Amino acid sequence: MPPLPKRKTSKGRRDRRRSHLALKPQNLTECPNCHNLYVPHRVCPNCGYYNGEQVFEIKESKKSK
Ligand SMILES: [Zn+2]
């Protein structure tokens, strides 16, 4: 006999298993320099500041997609 499940997983059991699969929304913090929302422990994409110093220069003439 092939190794197969003995019983079909019921809808209730399947759904209970998937109750932990939901993704939580990404945690965002406000930049102390420009008050833009950014991912914590990353350089702010709006002003290029991290930990009070400028890490990279921002090109002002950015075309929005
Ligand atoms: Zn910023």
N, CA, C, O and the ligand as a Tripos MOL2 file, in Angstrom:
@<TRIPOS>MOLECULE
protein
  261   259    66     0     0
PROTEIN
NO_CHARGES

@<TRIPOS>ATOM
      1 N           0.8470   -1.2020    0.0000 N.3       1 MET1
      2 CA          0.0000    0.0000    0.0000 C.3       1 MET1
      3 C           0.8770    1.2440    0.0000 C.2       1 MET1
      4 O           1.8770    1.2980    0.7160 O.2       1 MET1
      5 N           0.5100    2.2450   -0.7970 N.am      2 PRO2
      6 CA          1.2800    3.4940   -0.8070 C.3       2 PRO2
      7 C           1.0620    4.2830    0.4830 C.2       2 PRO2
      8 O          -0.0100    4.2090    1.0850 O.2       2 PRO2
      9 N           2.0820    5.0420    0.9100 N.am      3 PRO3
     10 CA          1.9470    5.8250    2.1500 C.3       3 PRO3
     11 C           1.0360    7.0210    1.9580 C.2       3 PRO3
     12 O           1.4800    8.0800    1.5130 O.2       3 PRO3
     13 N          -0.1960    6.8640    2.2810 N.am      4 LEU4
     14 CA         -1.1790    7.9320    2.1060 C.3       4 LEU4
     15 C          -1.9010    8.1810    3.4260 C.2       4 LEU4
     16 O          -1.9640    7.2920    4.2750 O.2       4 LEU4
     17 N          -2.4490    9.3860    3.6040 N.am      5 PRO5
     18 CA         -3.2180    9.6540    4.8140 C.3       5 PRO5
     19 C          -4.4280    8.7360    4.8950 C.2       5 PRO5
     20 O          -5.0780    8.4500    3.8890 O.2       5 PRO5
     21 N          -4.7140    8.2900    6.0870 N.am      6 LYS6
     22 CA         -5.8160    7.3490    6.2630 C.3       6 LYS6
     23 C          -7.1550    8.0240    6.0100 C.2       6 LYS6
     24 O          -8.0830    7.4400    5.4500 O.2       6 LYS6
     25 N          -7.2170    9.2830    6.4490 N.am      7 ARG7
     26 CA         -8.4830   10.0030    6.3370 C.3       7 ARG7
     27 C          -8.2730   11.3440    5.6440 C.2       7 ARG7
     28 O          -7.2070   11.9520    5.7510 O.2       7 ARG7
     29 N          -9.2900   11.7910    4.9430 N.am      8 LYS8
     30 CA         -9.2930   13.1500    4.3850 C.3       8 LYS8
     31 C          -9.3470   14.1530    5.5380 C.2       8 LYS8
     32 O         -10.1280   13.9960    6.4770 O.2       8 LYS8
     33 N          -8.4910   15.2040    5.4510 N.am      9 THR9
     34 CA         -8.5240   16.2430    6.4790 C.3       9 THR9
     35 C          -9.8210   17.0320    6.3550 C.2       9 THR9
     36 O         -10.1480   17.5500    5.2870 O.2       9 THR9
     37 N         -10.5470   17.1130    7.4490 N.am     10 SER10
     38 CA        -11.8360   17.8090    7.4100 C.3      10 SER10
     39 C         -11.6270   19.3120    7.2320 C.2      10 SER10
     40 O         -10.5510   19.8390    7.5180 O.2      10 SER10
     41 N         -12.6650   19.9890    6.7580 N.am     11 LYS11
     42 CA        -12.5710   21.4400    6.5470 C.3      11 LYS11
     43 C         -12.2210   22.1610    7.8460 C.2      11 LYS11
     44 O         -11.4300   23.1040    7.8560 O.2      11 LYS11
     45 N         -12.8210   21.7050    8.9340 N.am     12 GLY12
     46 CA        -12.5550   22.3490   10.2200 C.3      12 GLY12
     47 C         -11.1070   22.1820   10.6500 C.2      12 GLY12
     48 O         -10.4740   23.1310   11.1150 O.2      12 GLY12
     49 N         -10.5830   20.9630   10.4910 N.am     13 ARG13
     50 CA         -9.1950   20.7190   10.8950 C.3      13 ARG13
     51 C          -8.2320   21.4770    9.9820 C.2      13 ARG13
     52 O          -7.2540   22.0540   10.4560 O.2      13 ARG13
     53 N          -8.4990   21.4790    8.6950 N.am     14 ARG14
     54 CA         -7.6770   22.2260    7.7270 C.3      14 ARG14
     55 C          -7.6590   23.7170    8.0810 C.2      14 ARG14
     56 O          -6.6020   24.3470    8.0940 O.2      14 ARG14
     57 N          -8.8360   24.2690    8.3660 N.am     15 ASP15
     58 CA         -8.9260   25.7000    8.6560 C.3      15 ASP15
     59 C          -8.2480   26.0410    9.9810 C.2      15 ASP15
     60 O          -7.6480   27.1080   10.1160 O.2      15 ASP15
     61 N          -8.3420   25.1310   10.9680 N.am     16 ARG16
     62 CA         -7.6490   25.3780   12.2440 C.3      16 ARG16
     63 C          -6.1330   25.3700   12.0340 C.2      16 ARG16
     64 O          -5.4170   26.1600   12.6490 O.2      16 ARG16
     65 N          -5.6450   24.4800   11.1650 N.am     17 ARG17
     66 CA         -4.2120   24.4550   10.8640 C.3      17 ARG17
     67 C          -3.7850   25.7790   10.2360 C.2      17 ARG17
     68 O          -2.7030   26.2890   10.5270 O.2      17 ARG17
     69 N          -4.6300   26.3280    9.3850 N.am     18 ARG18
     70 CA         -4.2710   27.5680    8.6760 C.3      18 ARG18
     71 C          -4.5300   28.8250    9.5050 C.2      18 ARG18
     72 O          -4.2950   29.9370    9.0310 O.2      18 ARG18
     73 N          -5.0030   28.6610   10.7190 N.am     19 SER19
     74 CA         -5.3030   29.8400   11.5410 C.3      19 SER19
     75 C          -4.0290   30.5880   11.9190 C.2      19 SER19
     76 O          -4.0990   31.7430   12.3390 O.2      19 SER19
     77 N          -2.8600   29.9490   11.7780 N.am     20 HIS20
     78 CA         -1.5950   30.6030   12.1330 C.3      20 HIS20
     79 C          -0.8830   31.1720   10.9060 C.2      20 HIS20
     80 O           0.2110   31.7200   11.0380 O.2      20 HIS20
     81 N          -1.4700   31.0560    9.7330 N.am     21 LEU21
     82 CA         -0.7430   31.3930    8.5070 C.3      21 LEU21
     83 C          -0.8760   32.8500    8.0880 C.2      21 LEU21
     84 O          -0.2080   33.2850    7.1500 O.2      21 LEU21
     85 N          -1.7270   33.6090    8.7670 N.am     22 ALA22
     86 CA         -1.9540   34.9820    8.3270 C.3      22 ALA22
     87 C          -0.6920   35.8250    8.5160 C.2      22 ALA22
     88 O           0.0370   35.6390    9.4910 O.2      22 ALA22
     89 N          -0.4300   36.7480    7.5920 N.am     23 LEU23
     90 CA          0.7090   37.6440    7.6870 C.3      23 LEU23
     91 C           0.3000   38.8870    8.4630 C.2      23 LEU23
     92 O          -0.7840   39.4330    8.2590 O.2      23 LEU23
     93 N           1.1870   39.3280    9.3630 N.am     24 LYS24
     94 CA          0.9330   40.5650   10.0900 C.3      24 LYS24
     95 C           1.4160   41.7430    9.2510 C.2      24 LYS24
     96 O           2.3620   41.6000    8.4760 O.2      24 LYS24
     97 N           0.7860   42.8970    9.3920 N.am     25 PRO25
     98 CA          1.2440   44.0700    8.6420 C.3      25 PRO25
     99 C           2.6410   44.4870    9.0840 C.2      25 PRO25
    100 O           3.0030   44.3530   10.2530 O.2      25 PRO25
    101 N           3.4160   44.9900    8.1350 N.am     26 GLN26
    102 CA          4.7950   45.3950    8.3780 C.3      26 GLN26
    103 C           4.8480   46.5010    9.4240 C.2      26 GLN26
    104 O           4.0830   47.4650    9.3720 O.2      26 GLN26
    105 N           5.7680   46.3420   10.3750 N.am     27 ASN27
    106 CA          5.9480   47.3420   11.4260 C.3      27 ASN27
    107 C           6.7150   48.5440   10.8610 C.2      27 ASN27
    108 O           7.7820   48.3750   10.2700 O.2      27 ASN27
    109 N           6.1770   49.7520   11.0400 N.am     28 LEU28
    110 CA          6.8100   50.9540   10.5150 C.3      28 LEU28
    111 C           7.0070   51.9660   11.6330 C.2      28 LEU28
    112 O           6.2040   52.0330   12.5640 O.2      28 LEU28
    113 N           8.0690   52.7510   11.5430 N.am     29 THR29
    114 CA          8.3400   53.8070   12.5000 C.3      29 THR29
    115 C           8.4420   55.1370   11.7610 C.2      29 THR29
    116 O           8.6980   55.1830   10.5580 O.2      29 THR29
    117 N           8.2350   56.2180   12.5140 N.am     30 GLU30
    118 CA          8.3270   57.5370   11.8940 C.3      30 GLU30
    119 C           9.7650   58.0280   11.9860 C.2      30 GLU30
    120 O          10.3890   57.9640   13.0450 O.2      30 GLU30
    121 N          10.2860   58.5230   10.8580 N.am     31 CYS31
    122 CA         11.6510   59.0410   10.8080 C.3      31 CYS31
    123 C          11.7680   60.3020   11.6550 C.2      31 CYS31
    124 O          10.9590   61.2160   11.4940 O.2      31 CYS31
    125 N          12.7600   60.3820   12.5630 N.am     32 PRO32
    126 CA         12.9110   61.5880   13.3930 C.3      32 PRO32
    127 C          13.3830   62.7920   12.5830 C.2      32 PRO32
    128 O          13.2740   63.9280   13.0440 O.2      32 PRO32
    129 N          13.9040   62.5540   11.3820 N.am     33 ASN33
    130 CA         14.4270   63.6510   10.5610 C.3      33 ASN33
    131 C          13.3610   64.2390    9.6420 C.2      33 ASN33
    132 O          13.2040   65.4580    9.5740 O.2      33 ASN33
    133 N          12.6310   63.3830    8.9390 N.am     34 CYS34
    134 CA         11.6810   63.9010    7.9480 C.3      34 CYS34
    135 C          10.2490   63.4480    8.2220 C.2      34 CYS34
    136 O           9.3390   63.7840    7.4630 O.2      34 CYS34
    137 N          10.0380   62.6780    9.3140 N.am     35 HIS35
    138 CA          8.6980   62.2250    9.7150 C.3      35 HIS35
    139 C           8.0350   61.3740    8.6340 C.2      35 HIS35
    140 O           6.8130   61.3590    8.4880 O.2      35 HIS35
    141 N           8.8670   60.6790    7.8950 N.am     36 ASN36
    142 CA          8.3570   59.7190    6.9260 C.3      36 ASN36
    143 C           8.3090   58.3460    7.5880 C.2      36 ASN36
    144 O           9.1350   58.0600    8.4550 O.2      36 ASN36
    145 N           7.3690   57.4970    7.2040 N.am     37 LEU37
    146 CA          7.3210   56.1440    7.7580 C.3      37 LEU37
    147 C           8.3720   55.2750    7.0740 C.2      37 LEU37
    148 O           8.4890   55.2800    5.8490 O.2      37 LEU37
    149 N           9.1430   54.5220    7.8820 N.am     38 TYR38
    150 CA         10.1840   53.6720    7.3220 C.3      38 TYR38
    151 C          10.2960   52.4050    8.1500 C.2      38 TYR38
    152 O           9.7880   52.3500    9.2700 O.2      38 TYR38
    153 N          10.9630   51.3750    7.6040 N.am     39 VAL39
    154 CA         11.1620   50.1110    8.3060 C.3      39 VAL39
    155 C          12.2280   50.3220    9.3740 C.2      39 VAL39
    156 O          13.2940   50.8530    9.0600 O.2      39 VAL39
    157 N          11.9850   49.9280   10.6300 N.am     40 PRO40
    158 CA         12.9780   50.1300   11.6920 C.3      40 PRO40
    159 C          14.2980   49.4160   11.4000 C.2      40 PRO40
    160 O          14.3150   48.3640   10.7620 O.2      40 PRO40
    161 N          15.4040   50.0010   11.8740 N.am     41 HIS41
    162 CA         16.7670   49.4790   11.7170 C.3      41 HIS41
    163 C          17.2120   49.4860   10.2620 C.2      41 HIS41
    164 O          18.1080   48.7390    9.8670 O.2      41 HIS41
    165 N          16.5610   50.3550    9.4600 N.am     42 ARG42
    166 CA         16.9790   50.5490    8.0760 C.3      42 ARG42
    167 C          17.1380   52.0510    7.8530 C.2      42 ARG42
    168 O          16.5440   52.8650    8.5590 O.2      42 ARG42
    169 N          17.9580   52.4030    6.8490 N.am     43 VAL43
    170 CA         18.1060   53.8040    6.4840 C.3      43 VAL43
    171 C          16.7680   54.3000    5.9380 C.2      43 VAL43
    172 O          16.0950   53.6060    5.1750 O.2      43 VAL43
    173 N          16.3990   55.5140    6.3460 N.am     44 CYS44
    174 CA         15.1480   56.0860    5.8610 C.3      44 CYS44
    175 C          15.2390   56.2920    4.3560 C.2      44 CYS44
    176 O          16.1650   56.9590    3.8960 O.2      44 CYS44
    177 N          14.3100   55.7410    3.5670 N.am     45 PRO45
    178 CA         14.4000   55.8690    2.1110 C.3      45 PRO45
    179 C          14.0800   57.2680    1.6240 C.2      45 PRO45
    180 O          14.3940   57.6110    0.4850 O.2      45 PRO45
    181 N          13.4620   58.0810    2.4650 N.am     46 ASN46
    182 CA         13.0360   59.4060    2.0330 C.3      46 ASN46
    183 C          14.1620   60.4330    2.1570 C.2      46 ASN46
    184 O          14.3580   61.2450    1.2530 O.2      46 ASN46
    185 N          14.9120   60.4030    3.2860 N.am     47 CYS47
    186 CA         15.9380   61.4230    3.5000 C.3      47 CYS47
    187 C          17.3420   60.8280    3.6120 C.2      47 CYS47
    188 O          18.3140   61.5820    3.6570 O.2      47 CYS47
    189 N          17.4800   59.4820    3.6600 N.am     48 GLY48
    190 CA         18.7980   58.8630    3.7130 C.3      48 GLY48
    191 C          19.4820   58.9800    5.0510 C.2      48 GLY48
    192 O          20.7000   58.8140    5.1280 O.2      48 GLY48
    193 N          18.7360   59.2650    6.1260 N.am     49 TYR49
    194 CA         19.3290   59.4000    7.4480 C.3      49 TYR49
    195 C          19.2110   58.0930    8.2170 C.2      49 TYR49
    196 O          18.2090   57.3850    8.1230 O.2      49 TYR49
    197 N          20.2570   57.7900    8.9790 N.am     50 TYR50
    198 CA         20.1790   56.6890    9.9330 C.3      50 TYR50
    199 C          20.9950   57.0540   11.1540 C.2      50 TYR50
    200 O          22.1600   57.4320   11.0300 O.2      50 TYR50
    201 N          20.4030   56.9480   12.3330 N.am     51 ASN51
    202 CA         21.0710   57.2330   13.6110 C.3      51 ASN51
    203 C          21.6760   58.6380   13.6070 C.2      51 ASN51
    204 O          22.7830   58.8470   14.1020 O.2      51 ASN51
    205 N          20.9350   59.5980   13.0420 N.am     52 GLY52
    206 CA         21.3430   60.9930   13.1150 C.3      52 GLY52
    207 C          22.3720   61.4230   12.1090 C.2      52 GLY52
    208 O          22.8300   62.5650   12.1640 O.2      52 GLY52
    209 N          22.7630   60.5530   11.1800 N.am     53 GLU53
    210 CA         23.7020   61.0040   10.1770 C.3      53 GLU53
    211 C          23.2470   60.5940    8.7730 C.2      53 GLU53
    212 O          22.5660   59.5860    8.5850 O.2      53 GLU53
    213 N          23.6480   61.4070    7.8030 N.am     54 GLN54
    214 CA         23.2390   61.1520    6.4280 C.3      54 GLN54
    215 C          24.0960   60.0400    5.8490 C.2      54 GLN54
    216 O          25.3210   60.1430    5.8010 O.2      54 GLN54
    217 N          23.4330   58.9720    5.4080 N.am     55 VAL55
    218 CA         24.1480   57.8030    4.9110 C.3      55 VAL55
    219 C          24.3080   57.8820    3.3920 C.2      55 VAL55
    220 O          25.3480   57.5000    2.8560 O.2      55 VAL55
    221 N          23.2910   58.3710    2.7060 N.am     56 PHE56
    222 CA         23.4220   58.5530    1.2570 C.3      56 PHE56
    223 C          22.6610   59.7960    0.8240 C.2      56 PHE56
    224 O          21.7480   60.2580    1.5090 O.2      56 PHE56
    225 N          23.0590   60.3270   -0.3300 N.am     57 GLU57
    226 CA         22.4410   61.5480   -0.8410 C.3      57 GLU57
    227 C          21.1490   61.2140   -1.5670 C.2      57 GLU57
    228 O          21.0340   60.1790   -2.2230 O.2      57 GLU57
    229 N          20.1880   62.1040   -1.4370 N.am     58 ILE58
    230 CA         18.9070   61.9240   -2.1120 C.3      58 ILE58
    231 C          18.8940   62.7790   -3.3750 C.2      58 ILE58
    232 O          19.1800   63.9750   -3.3330 O.2      58 ILE58
    233 N          18.5620   62.1520   -4.4890 N.am     59 LYS59
    234 CA         18.3560   62.9290   -5.7060 C.3      59 LYS59
    235 C          16.9620   63.5460   -5.6460 C.2      59 LYS59
    236 O          15.9580   62.8360   -5.5880 O.2      59 LYS59
    237 N          16.9160   64.8690   -5.6620 N.am     60 GLU60
    238 CA         15.6570   65.5730   -5.4620 C.3      60 GLU60
    239 C          14.6920   65.3400   -6.6160 C.2      60 GLU60
    240 O          13.4810   65.2570   -6.4060 O.2      60 GLU60
    241 N          15.2230   65.2330   -7.8420 N.am     61 SER61
    242 CA         14.3420   65.1070   -9.0010 C.3      61 SER61
    243 C          14.0150   63.6530   -9.2650 C.2      61 SER61
    244 O          14.3390   63.1120  -10.3220 O.2      61 SER61
    245 N          13.3570   63.0130   -8.2760 N.am     62 LYS62
    246 CA         12.9490   61.6410   -8.4720 C.3      62 LYS62
    247 C          11.5800   61.5940   -9.1450 C.2      62 LYS62
    248 O          10.6150   62.2150   -8.7000 O.2      62 LYS62
    249 N          11.5400   60.8410  -10.2220 N.am     63 LYS63
    250 CA         10.2540   60.7270  -10.9200 C.3      63 LYS63
    251 C           9.4210   59.6680  -10.2240 C.2      63 LYS63
    252 O           9.8800   58.5440  -10.0180 O.2      63 LYS63
    253 N           8.2000   60.0250   -9.8630 N.am     64 SER64
    254 CA          7.3130   59.0370   -9.2310 C.3      64 SER64
    255 C           6.7510   58.1010  -10.2950 C.2      64 SER64
    256 O           6.4150   58.5130  -11.4050 O.2      64 SER64
    257 N           6.6590   56.8150   -9.9160 N.am     65 LYS65
    258 CA          6.2440   55.7990  -10.8810 C.3      65 LYS65
    259 C           4.7790   55.9760  -11.2630 C.2      65 LYS65
    260 O           4.2540   55.2080  -12.0680 O.2      65 LYS65
    261 ZN         13.7520   60.3710    6.8990 Zn       66 ZN66
@<TRIPOS>BOND
     1     1     2 1
     2     2     3 1
     3     3     4 2
     4     3     5 am
     5     5     6 1
     6     6     7 1
     7     7     8 2
     8     7     9 am
     9     9    10 1
    10    10    11 1
    11    11    12 2
    12    11    13 am
    13    13    14 1
    14    14    15 1
    15    15    16 2
    16    15    17 am
    17    17    18 1
    18    18    19 1
    19    19    20 2
    20    19    21 am
    21    21    22 1
    22    22    23 1
    23    23    24 2
    24    23    25 am
    25    25    26 1
    26    26    27 1
    27    27    28 2
    28    27    29 am
    29    29    30 1
    30    30    31 1
    31    31    32 2
    32    31    33 am
    33    33    34 1
    34    34    35 1
    35    35    36 2
    36    35    37 am
    37    37    38 1
    38    38    39 1
    39    39    40 2
    40    39    41 am
    41    41    42 1
    42    42    43 1
    43    43    44 2
    44    43    45 am
    45    45    46 1
    46    46    47 1
    47    47    48 2
    48    47    49 am
    49    49    50 1
    50    50    51 1
    51    51    52 2
    52    51    53 am
    53    53    54 1
    54    54    55 1
    55    55    56 2
    56    55    57 am
    57    57    58 1
    58    58    59 1
    59    59    60 2
    60    59    61 am
    61    61    62 1
    62    62    63 1
    63    63    64 2
    64    63    65 am
    65    65    66 1
    66    66    67 1
    67    67    68 2
    68    67    69 am
    69    69    70 1
    70    70    71 1
    71    71    72 2
    72    71    73 am
    73    73    74 1
    74    74    75 1
    75    75    76 2
    76    75    77 am
    77    77    78 1
    78    78    79 1
    79    79    80 2
    80    79    81 am
    81    81    82 1
    82    82    83 1
    83    83    84 2
    84    83    85 am
    85    85    86 1
    86    86    87 1
    87    87    88 2
    88    87    89 am
    89    89    90 1
    90    90    91 1
    91    91    92 2
    92    91    93 am
    93    93    94 1
    94    94    95 1
    95    95    96 2
    96    95    97 am
    97    97    98 1
    98    98    99 1
    99    99   100 2
   100    99   101 am
   101   101   102 1
   102   102   103 1
   103   103   104 2
   104   103   105 am
   105   105   106 1
   106   106   107 1
   107   107   108 2
   108   107   109 am
   109   109   110 1
   110   110   111 1
   111   111   112 2
   112   111   113 am
   113   113   114 1
   114   114   115 1
   115   115   116 2
   116   115   117 am
   117   117   118 1
   118   118   119 1
   119   119   120 2
   120   119   121 am
   121   121   122 1
   122   122   123 1
   123   123   124 2
   124   123   125 am
   125   125   126 1
   126   126   127 1
   127   127   128 2
   128   127   129 am
   129   129   130 1
   130   130   131 1
   131   131   132 2
   132   131   133 am
   133   133   134 1
   134   134   135 1
   135   135   136 2
   136   135   137 am
   137   137   138 1
   138   138   139 1
   139   139   140 2
   140   139   141 am
   141   141   142 1
   142   142   143 1
   143   143   144 2
   144   143   145 am
   145   145   146 1
   146   146   147 1
   147   147   148 2
   148   147   149 am
   149   149   150 1
   150   150   151 1
   151   151   152 2
   152   151   153 am
   153   153   154 1
   154   154   155 1
   155   155   156 2
   156   155   157 am
   157   157   158 1
   158   158   159 1
   159   159   160 2
   160   159   161 am
   161   161   162 1
   162   162   163 1
   163   163   164 2
   164   163   165 am
   165   165   166 1
   166   166   167 1
   167   167   168 2
   168   167   169 am
   169   169   170 1
   170   170   171 1
   171   171   172 2
   172   171   173 am
   173   173   174 1
   174   174   175 1
   175   175   176 2
   176   175   177 am
   177   177   178 1
   178   178   179 1
   179   179   180 2
   180   179   181 am
   181   181   182 1
   182   182   183 1
   183   183   184 2
   184   183   185 am
   185   185   186 1
   186   186   187 1
   187   187   188 2
   188   187   189 am
   189   189   190 1
   190   190   191 1
   191   191   192 2
   192   191   193 am
   193   193   194 1
   194   194   195 1
   195   195   196 2
   196   195   197 am
   197   197   198 1
   198   198   199 1
   199   199   200 2
   200   199   201 am
   201   201   202 1
   202   202   203 1
   203   203   204 2
   204   203   205 am
   205   205   206 1
   206   206   207 1
   207   207   208 2
   208   207   209 am
   209   209   210 1
   210   210   211 1
   211   211   212 2
   212   211   213 am
   213   213   214 1
   214   214   215 1
   215   215   216 2
   216   215   217 am
   217   217   218 1
   218   218   219 1
   219   219   220 2
   220   219   221 am
   221   221   222 1
   222   222   223 1
   223   223   224 2
   224   223   225 am
   225   225   226 1
   226   226   227 1
   227   227   228 2
   228   227   229 am
   229   229   230 1
   230   230   231 1
   231   231   232 2
   232   231   233 am
   233   233   234 1
   234   234   235 1
   235   235   236 2
   236   235   237 am
   237   237   238 1
   238   238   239 1
   239   239   240 2
   240   239   241 am
   241   241   242 1
   242   242   243 1
   243   243   244 2
   244   243   245 am
   245   245   246 1
   246   246   247 1
   247   247   248 2
   248   247   249 am
   249   249   250 1
   250   250   251 1
   251   251   252 2
   252   251   253 am
   253   253   254 1
   254   254   255 1
   255   255   256 2
   256   255   257 am
   257   257   258 1
   258   258   259 1
   259   259   260 2
@<TRIPOS>SUBSTRUCTURE
     1 MET1         2 RESIDUE 1 A MET
     2 PRO2         6 RESIDUE 1 A PRO
     3 PRO3        10 RESIDUE 1 A PRO
     4 LEU4        14 RESIDUE 1 A LEU
     5 PRO5        18 RESIDUE 1 A PRO
     6 LYS6        22 RESIDUE 1 A LYS
     7 ARG7        26 RESIDUE 1 A ARG
     8 LYS8        30 RESIDUE 1 A LYS
     9 THR9        34 RESIDUE 1 A THR
    10 SER10       38 RESIDUE 1 A SER
    11 LYS11       42 RESIDUE 1 A LYS
    12 GLY12       46 RESIDUE 1 A GLY
    13 ARG13       50 RESIDUE 1 A ARG
    14 ARG14       54 RESIDUE 1 A ARG
    15 ASP15       58 RESIDUE 1 A ASP
    16 ARG16       62 RESIDUE 1 A ARG
    17 ARG17       66 RESIDUE 1 A ARG
    18 ARG18       70 RESIDUE 1 A ARG
    19 SER19       74 RESIDUE 1 A SER
    20 HIS20       78 RESIDUE 1 A HIS
    21 LEU21       82 RESIDUE 1 A LEU
    22 ALA22       86 RESIDUE 1 A ALA
    23 LEU23       90 RESIDUE 1 A LEU
    24 LYS24       94 RESIDUE 1 A LYS
    25 PRO25       98 RESIDUE 1 A PRO
    26 GLN26      102 RESIDUE 1 A GLN
    27 ASN27      106 RESIDUE 1 A ASN
    28 LEU28      110 RESIDUE 1 A LEU
    29 THR29      114 RESIDUE 1 A THR
    30 GLU30      118 RESIDUE 1 A GLU
    31 CYS31      122 RESIDUE 1 A CYS
    32 PRO32      126 RESIDUE 1 A PRO
    33 ASN33      130 RESIDUE 1 A ASN
    34 CYS34      134 RESIDUE 1 A CYS
    35 HIS35      138 RESIDUE 1 A HIS
    36 ASN36      142 RESIDUE 1 A ASN
    37 LEU37      146 RESIDUE 1 A LEU
    38 TYR38      150 RESIDUE 1 A TYR
    39 VAL39      154 RESIDUE 1 A VAL
    40 PRO40      158 RESIDUE 1 A PRO
    41 HIS41      162 RESIDUE 1 A HIS
    42 ARG42      166 RESIDUE 1 A ARG
    43 VAL43      170 RESIDUE 1 A VAL
    44 CYS44      174 RESIDUE 1 A CYS
    45 PRO45      178 RESIDUE 1 A PRO
    46 ASN46      182 RESIDUE 1 A ASN
    47 CYS47      186 RESIDUE 1 A CYS
    48 GLY48      190 RESIDUE 1 A GLY
    49 TYR49      194 RESIDUE 1 A TYR
    50 TYR50      198 RESIDUE 1 A TYR
    51 ASN51      202 RESIDUE 1 A ASN
    52 GLY52      206 RESIDUE 1 A GLY
    53 GLU53      210 RESIDUE 1 A GLU
    54 GLN54      214 RESIDUE 1 A GLN
    55 VAL55      218 RESIDUE 1 A VAL
    56 PHE56      222 RESIDUE 1 A PHE
    57 GLU57      226 RESIDUE 1 A GLU
    58 ILE58      230 RESIDUE 1 A ILE
    59 LYS59      234 RESIDUE 1 A LYS
    60 GLU60      238 RESIDUE 1 A GLU
    61 SER61      242 RESIDUE 1 A SER
    62 LYS62      246 RESIDUE 1 A LYS
    63 LYS63      250 RESIDUE 1 A LYS
    64 SER64      254 RESIDUE 1 A SER
    65 LYS65      258 RESIDUE 1 A LYS
    66 ZN66       261 GROUP 0 **** ****
